[in-house]
């Protein structure tokens, strides 16, 4: 396969990963019966955007590259917010069970 063919394959692969995040989000939401954005959505967003960024840089497309670059920053920030929320909930749960011998109050 010619070099351009490999780059096209990479671009389509990145697009498939990027689209896969919406399929994942839809399936998880259907399973839970409400709209949910699973953490894996953000990881797929980053993976797809990195591949698409590489493709955009190869194509020397500044508009496409800028869009993917900004998106990556947003996806990383969302992961930080998810982690901060988990730490906050863990601390709240620890403070609720402190003094109860590790048994959660009713």
C-alpha positions in Angstrom: 0.0 0.0 0.0 1.3 3.5 -0.9 2.2 5.9 2.0 -1.0 7.9 1.3 -3.0 4.8 1.6 -1.6 4.1 5.1 -2.4 7.7 6.1 -6.0 7.4 4.9 -6.3 4.1 6.8 -5.0 5.8 9.9 -7.4 8.8 9.4 -10.4 6.4 9.0 -9.2 4.4 12.1 -9.0 7.6 14.2 -12.5 8.6 13.0 -13.8 5.1 13.9 -12.4 5.4 17.4 -13.8 8.9 17.7 -17.2 7.7 16.6 -17.0 4.7 18.9 -17.2 7.0 21.9 -20.8 7.9 20.9 -21.8 4.3 20.4 -20.4 3.5 23.8 -22.2 6.5 25.4 -25.5 5.4 23.7 -25.2 1.8 24.9 -24.4 2.7 28.5 -27.2 5.2 28.5 -29.7 2.7 27.2 -28.5 0.1 29.8 -29.0 2.6 32.6 -32.2 4.1 31.3 -30.8 7.7 31.5 -28.2 9.8 29.7 -24.7 8.9 31.0 -21.2 9.8 29.9 -19.0 7.0 31.0 -15.3 7.7 31.8 -14.3 5.5 28.8 -16.0 8.1 26.6 -13.2 10.6 27.5 -10.4 8.1 26.9 -11.9 7.2 23.5 -12.2 10.9 22.8 -8.5 11.4 23.6 -7.3 8.4 21.6 -9.4 9.3 18.5 -8.4 13.0 18.7 -4.7 12.1 19.0 -4.9 9.9 15.9 -6.9 12.5 14.0 -4.4 15.2 15.1 -1.5 13.2 13.6 -3.5 12.8 10.4 -4.3 16.5 10.3 -0.7 17.4 10.9 0.4 15.1 8.1 -2.2 16.8 5.8 -0.9 20.1 7.0 -4.5 21.2 7.8 -4.3 23.9 10.5 -8.0 24.1 11.0 -8.4 20.4 11.5 -5.3 20.3 13.7 -6.4 23.2 15.9 -9.8 21.7 16.4 -8.4 18.4 17.5 -5.8 20.1 19.8 -8.4 22.1 21.6 -10.6 19.0 21.9 -7.8 17.0 23.5 -7.3 19.8 26.2 -11.1 19.7 26.9 -11.1 15.9 27.2 -8.2 15.9 29.6 -9.9 18.6 31.7 -13.0 16.4 31.9 -10.9 13.5 33.1 -9.4 15.8 35.8 -13.0 16.8 36.9 -14.0 13.1 37.0 -11.1 12.2 39.2 -11.7 15.2 41.5 -15.3 14.2 41.9 -14.3 10.6 42.8 -11.8 11.9 45.4 -14.4 14.2 46.8 -17.0 11.4 47.1 -14.5 9.1 48.6 -13.6 11.7 51.2 -17.3 12.3 52.0 -17.9 8.6 52.4 -14.9 8.3 54.6 -16.1 11.1 56.9 -19.6 9.5 57.0 -18.2 6.2 58.1 -15.6 7.6 60.5 -16.6 6.9 64.1 -19.0 4.1 63.1 -16.4 1.4 63.0 -16.4 1.4 59.2 -20.1 0.6 59.1 -22.2 3.1 57.0 -25.0 4.6 58.9 -28.5 3.7 57.7 
